[in-house]
């Protein structure tokens, strides 16, 4: 087994890992989690602005 064989296996492993990450990210079951994370920044701003108005 030479270095080229190891490089080929590493390339295949990285490609499979990349496909797995894409599958996890674009899976419909995770959509609510990503939407909640995306909207959390707006929820924090509303809470902070309402706290400033009270003071």
N, C-alpha and C positions, 0 to 999 in steps of 0.2 A: 504494500500500500504506500503510494508516494504522496507528495504534497498536493498534487492536482486532485486526487481522489478525496482527500480531506476537505479541500476547498469546495468541491462539488457537493459533498454532503452538507457542509455548512450553508451553502447557498440554498439548497433544497430546504433545510431546516428553517432558515430565515424566511423563505417564501411561505412555507406552511404556517409559521407563526404570524406572519402578516395577514394571511387569509383568515386565520382564527380571530385576530383582533378585529378585522372588518366585520366578521360575522357577529361578534359580540356587540360591537357598536351599533350596527344597523338592525339588530334583532328587534322585532316589534314589542317583545315583552319588556324591554328596557326603555321604551319611549317615555313612559311616565317619569322614571328616575331622571332622565336627561332633561325633560321639560321642567321638572321641579328645580334641578340644579341651575338651569338657565334663567329661571324666573326668580331665584333666591336673591339675586343682587337687587332687584327692584323691590322686593319685600323688605329688605334691610333698609333701603333708602326711605321708604314710607314710614317705617317705625322710628327712624332717627329724626325725620322731619317733624313728626307729630310730637316727639319728646321735646324737641327744641321749641315748638310753639307753646307747650305747656309751661315751660320755665319762664 
